[in-house]
Amino acid sequence: MPGMKKRVFEGRDRRPALVGGFFLVLAVVFAVVAIRSQFFGDSGQKAQGDGQKEEQSSIVTGGGRRNIYDRNFMELAVSFQRSSLYARPLELEAPEKVAREVAKILELDEKNILSALKGERSFAWLGRDLSREKAVKIADLNLKGVYRINQVQRFYPGNQLGAHVIGFLKDEQGLAGVEFYYDSVLRGGGVYDPRLAAAGVSRKIAEGSDSASLILTLDIHLQNILEQKLKGLVESTQAKAGVAVLMAPDTGEIIALASLPDYDPNRFWEFSAEARRNRAIEDILDLGAMERIFQAAAVIDRKIVKEKSGALSESEPLPEPEAVTRLAWNVVQDGRYISSEGVGFGQTVVGHDDFNVFADRIGLTVKGEVDLPEALYAIKDVSAGPLSKMISGSQPGPPPDSVKIMMPHIDKDSVPTATPLALLSAFCRLINGGKVMTPHVLRAVWQDDQVWDVPVRQGIGEFVVRPEVSAAMRSEIKKAALTGRNNYLIESLLQKNIAQSSQLKTVGESGPQPAIEGDENAAAGQPVMESILLGMAPLEHPEIAMIVVLEGAHIDPSAKSPVRDIAEEMMPHARTALQHKVIPPSARELAVREIGYSKKMEMIHAKTSLLPAALAQGPQGLVMPDVRGMSGRKAMQVLQPYGVRLQISGSGQVASQYPLSGAILRGVEKCVLHLKTMQ
C-alpha cells in the first residue's frame, strides 16, 4: 500500500549456515510464542510501564495485515494496532487493587472484575481490543500478574456493505470471504493462487516475506445502492431472503453482490450463521420456468453440432417453435410462470441427457469457480489434498489450482437446479459472444506504488458457449426484448405452495385469485413465490448482466413485477461505473483517510455496550448452530467463530452434536461432534 514501510531484516550474518540456523531458531521461537498466545500462556507481554518509546501510529504498517479496497481504491477493510489485557489470578498480590484500578480506566463495574479475578480459572480477561492509550495507562500501573497482548484490530468502514464478499477476522485469521481466501497475501504468507503468480507480484509477496493489499472488483457505491434497493424489495414483498448480483459478462468481474439477511463483520459474533451465509453461492435454486432460456440455447447448440457433422438433413429439420400470445405473466405449468420475454423460448427442448451435458459445459451446474471460500465446500470429501490443509490452517491460502467443482448431474426424474451465481454466470456466457470467463472478485494486488492487475483465468476446458450459439441467442433475445428498450429482462415465478391452491390465473383472465389456505396474504392475491430475474444491457454488446432472486416472496402474478425496477435502475449505474477510470490515491491521502477511520473506530468503541463482555469466560448470547449432516471440516469452519473447543470422534458427516442446535452458548467451552458415514 502506498506510504507503507516495507519489512526490513537487520543483522544478517553472511555465513549461510549460521544464518539458516538463526532463522530456524527464530521461527521456532515465534511459533511457540504464537501457540502460547493462543492459549494465554506466557505469551503476554508483562503489562509494565517501562518507559518504552513504543508509541506508534495506530495504523498498521510494514509487514502487518494489509488493507482491502474496492475498484475505486476506497477502503473496505483496514487494520489498527489494539491491545488486550488479561490477568493470572494466582500471581496477583492484591486482586482488589487490580480490580479497582482497571475498572477506573476501562469504565467497568469493579465488582464484576473482582469476581472474575477471584474465580478458579487460571486466567481472566480484563479487556479485549482496547485502545493503545488505555492499555498503556494500565501498563504504567506495574500490576503484577497483569499481561498485555498487542494485536491487529480489523475495521470495516462500510459495516455490512459487501460483508459476504469481504468476510471477517477472528484472532487475526480470515474466516470468510476474501479475508479467508486471500489470507496469505494479506498477512504475508505467500502466494498460492496461480493467477497471482501470473500477475507478476514481487518475489517477497510471492514467497511470503511481505504482505500486500487487495483491490476488489466491487464498486462500494453501487454495492450500497444495490443493498438498499434489495432491502426495500425484500420488505415490500415480505420475502424471507434475497440475492442480487451485478457482473460484467465479458470478464466475470462481480461489480456488486448483495445477500440478505446480512451481517456486520465488525461484530460478526452477534449474527447467526444463517445471516453470514452467502446465498449467492450457497443457495440452490429450482430454475422453474427460467430453464426455458437454457433449453433454447441447448437446442441451438445441438442444431449447430449436427450441421457441422452433417447429421442434420433437410428431411429431418428441428421443429420450429409455435406462435404464442405474450402476456405480462404466462403460465408454463402449474405454479410456474414466465414473463413475456421468455414465452418464445423452450418450446422446443432437448432430452435430459443432452441438456445435462450442455448445462455442465456452460457452468450452469457449477458451484466452486469463484474466488470465495464458500464455493470450495462444494467438494464432498476434503479429508485429503490441498483444500484440507488450507482449512486446517497448515496451508494459508487457496489450493494451487481450483478444480471445477460440479454439483450432481440432473437425472431424468429431477428438476434443473443452480446457485444464483452459477445461473448468472451461465447467462453471461450465453450473451458474451463465446468468450471464456470466470466470475471473480479480485481485480489487482497493490503494494506501495505498484499495482499488479490479476488476469482473468482462461484456458482450455473452461466453461464457454460456442460463438455461434451466443450469436444466435443474442439475436433471439433482441426479438424478445420489449420495444423501445435497450435492455433485456426475463423473469420467472415458482409458486412454493402450489399443493395448497389451485392454478392461478394469468393476466387477461377474469375473476379473483383463489385463496390459499394458511397464507396470510391470500386475501390480497399474493401467493408465496420464488422469483428469479435475469437482465442484460445494452442489447447489442452487453456490458452488464444482473440476477435478482427472492425467496419466499409474496408476489401477485396478475400485477406488474415489483422486481423489474431494481434491475432497470441498477444496470445503467453499473455501465457508467465500469467506464470510470480511477488513479490510485497518494500515500498522504491514504494516511489522512486512515486516521479518519481510526477516529471513527475509537468513537464506536467508546459508545459500544460490549465492553463488559470483555470479562466473559465464554461466548455470550450466541446460539449453537445445527451442524448435523456437515463434514467434519465444514463443521469446524462454521463453529470456529463461536470460540468453543471442539472434540470430534468418528469419521464422515456429523451425526449428533452437543450442545444441541439452538442451545445458548453462554459459559459453554467445549462442543462435542460425533461423525459417522452417511448412507
Buried (B, 14 or more C-beta within 10 A) or exposed (E): BBBBEBBEEEEEEEEEEEEEEBEEEEEEEEEEEEEEBEEBBEBBBBBBEEEEEEEEEBBBBEBBBBBBBBBBBBBBBBBBBBBBBBBBBEEBEEBEEBBEBBBEBBEBEBEBBBBBBEEEEEBBBBBBBBBBEBBBBBBBBEBBBBBBBEBBBBBBBBBBBBBBBBBBBBEBEBBBBBBBBBBBBBBBBBBBBBBBEEBEBBEBBBEBBBBBBBBBBBBBBBBBBBBEBBBEBBEEBBBBBBBBBBBBBBBBBBBBBBBBBBBBBBBBBEBEBEBBBBBBBBBEBBBBBBBBBBBBBBBBBBBBBBEEEEEBEEEEEEEEBEEEEBBBBBBBEEBBBBBBBBBBBBBBBBEBEBBBBBBBBBBBBBBBBBBBBBBBBBBEEBEEEBBBBBBEEEBBBBBEEBEBBBBEEBEEEEEBBBBBBBBBBBBBBBBBBBBBBBBBBBBBBBBBEBBBEBEBBEEEEBBBBBEBBBBBBBEBBEEBBEEEEEBBBBBBBBBBBBEBBEEBBBEEEEEEBBBBEEBEBBEEBBBBBBBBBBBBBBBEEBBBBBBBBBBBBBBBBBEEBBBBEBBBEBBBBBBEBBEEEEEBBEBEEBBEBBEEBBEEBBEBBEEEEBBBBBBBBBBBEBBBBBBBEBBBBBBBBBBBBBBBEBEBEBEBBBBEBEBEEEBEBEEBEEBBBBBEEEE
